[in-house]
Amino acid sequence: MIGRLVSLSGVAKRYPTGTLAVQGIDLDIGQGDFLALLGPSGCGKSTLLRMIARLAAATEGRIDWPAGPPRPGDIGFVFQEPTLMPWATALANVALPLELAGLPRREAAARAAEALARVELAGFETAHPRALSGGMRMRVSIARALVTRPRLLLLDEPFAALDEITRHRLNNDLLALWEAERFTVVFVTHSVFESVYLARRILVMAPRPGRVHAEFAVEAPAPRGEAFRTSAGYAAQCREVSRALAAAMGEAA
Ligand SMILES: Nc1ncnc2c1ncn2[C@@H]1O[C@H](COP(=O)(O)OP(=O)(O)OP(=O)(O)O)[C@@H](O)[C@H]1O
């Protein structure tokens, strides 16, 4: 592995309700890695992501940043809902993290316009969220997460609510961005197909308490595209990961 960006050791999270959401998580996330967290509902994927994002604290264990602690703007987060301000333009939505960080308005606007261009939304700067499709709103949300040039991009089932064609398109665009810029990605999904298509590493999680059940490396030539999605190798890796997921859920494979 290249240098480690984030390192988790013995991480557990128990909520005040008594629920043990995850337990015994040991995980090194390499710089420039693309990691998928795959698992059934309730296995602690979001909890783990929120702890990595420092939005929630672990109740046991440690989460370290061996290459240096995150600075403001070093962690980008994309939620399942785009969570945009409905009254503000696409540009203003994307500029918000920079303005909150104290950047002058004009510079924030210029960098927001550049971020919108990176997600293929040049020309939509003055559009309001209601005038955009679901896929475009998600692109705005990704631009907002990337505008601070984070070292780590965390995505929590970002495309689950989108139709399949839009989802495939956004998968390809995310891969192209990652291949060009090599930030580190942790991507939460329920979809075996999506995890194998996108990730270099897949962690299959099991529930009650949430834990890592199996890990896979996905070997595929870059750049990935439709040829990979329709290849025998892709189908074989999906089958293998599906079996592990079924086992993690306590079902016969
Ligand atoms: N704020 C909270 N307070 C109490 N329990 C919680 C809280 N958030 C999550 N949990 C519980 O912790 C466990 C793990 O939840 P989490 O949302 O991390 O799982 P998940 O794998 O992301 O699920 P999903 O795929 O449905 O989003 C579940 O049993 C859930 O009910």
The ligand as an SDF file (V2000), in Angstrom:
LIG
                    3D

 31 33  0  0  0  0  0  0  0  0999 V2000
  -27.9340    8.1130   16.2750 N   0  0  0  0  0  0  0  0  0  0  0  0
  -28.1730    6.8410   16.5700 C   0  0  0  0  0  0  0  0  0  0  0  0
  -28.6390    6.4890   17.7770 N   0  0  0  0  0  0  0  0  0  0  0  0
  -28.8640    5.1810   18.0770 C   0  0  0  0  0  0  0  0  0  0  0  0
  -28.6480    4.1530   17.2260 N   0  0  0  0  0  0  0  0  0  0  0  0
  -28.1790    4.4420   16.0250 C   0  0  0  0  0  0  0  0  0  0  0  0
  -27.9190    5.8020   15.6150 C   0  0  0  0  0  0  0  0  0  0  0  0
  -27.4620    5.7740   14.3300 N   0  0  0  0  0  0  0  0  0  0  0  0
  -27.4250    4.4790   13.9700 C   0  0  0  0  0  0  0  0  0  0  0  0
  -27.8560    3.6870   14.9780 N   0  0  0  0  0  0  0  0  0  0  0  0
  -27.9370    2.2030   14.9650 C   0  0  0  0  0  0  0  0  0  0  0  0
  -26.6370    1.6930   14.7200 O   0  0  0  0  0  0  0  0  0  0  0  0
  -26.6940    0.5900   13.8140 C   0  0  0  0  0  0  0  0  0  0  0  0
  -25.8630    0.8960   12.5780 C   0  0  0  0  0  0  0  0  0  0  0  0
  -26.4870    1.9710   11.8640 O   0  0  0  0  0  0  0  0  0  0  0  0
  -25.8650    2.6170   10.5430 P   0  0  0  0  0  0  0  0  0  0  0  0
  -26.8090    3.6750   10.0710 O   0  0  0  0  0  0  0  0  0  0  0  0
  -24.4610    3.0000   10.7960 O   0  0  0  0  0  0  0  0  0  0  0  0
  -25.8990    1.3690    9.5320 O   0  0  0  0  0  0  0  0  0  0  0  0
  -25.8520    1.3480    7.9370 P   0  0  0  0  0  0  0  0  0  0  0  0
  -25.1030    0.1080    7.5870 O   0  0  0  0  0  0  0  0  0  0  0  0
  -25.3090    2.6310    7.4390 O   0  0  0  0  0  0  0  0  0  0  0  0
  -27.3770    1.1870    7.5490 O   0  0  0  0  0  0  0  0  0  0  0  0
  -28.1360    1.7180    6.2200 P   0  0  0  0  0  0  0  0  0  0  0  0
  -27.5360    0.9560    5.0870 O   0  0  0  0  0  0  0  0  0  0  0  0
  -29.5610    1.3530    6.4840 O   0  0  0  0  0  0  0  0  0  0  0  0
  -27.9090    3.2010    6.1380 O   0  0  0  0  0  0  0  0  0  0  0  0
  -28.1760    0.3440   13.5150 C   0  0  0  0  0  0  0  0  0  0  0  0
  -28.6300   -0.6470   14.3920 O   0  0  0  0  0  0  0  0  0  0  0  0
  -28.8080    1.6790   13.8370 C   0  0  0  0  0  0  0  0  0  0  0  0
  -30.1390    1.5170   14.2550 O   0  0  0  0  0  0  0  0  0  0  0  0
  1  2  1  0
  2  3  1  0
  2  7  2  0
  3  4  2  0
  4  5  1  0
  5  6  2  0
  6  7  1  0
  6 10  1  0
  7  8  1  0
  8  9  2  0
  9 10  1  0
 10 11  1  0
 11 12  1  0
 11 30  1  0
 12 13  1  0
 13 14  1  0
 13 28  1  0
 14 15  1  0
 15 16  1  0
 16 17  2  0
 16 18  1  0
 16 19  1  0
 19 20  1  0
 20 21  2  0
 20 22  1  0
 20 23  1  0
 23 24  1  0
 24 25  2  0
 24 26  1  0
 24 27  1  0
 28 29  1  0
 28 30  1  0
 30 31  1  0
M  END
$$$$
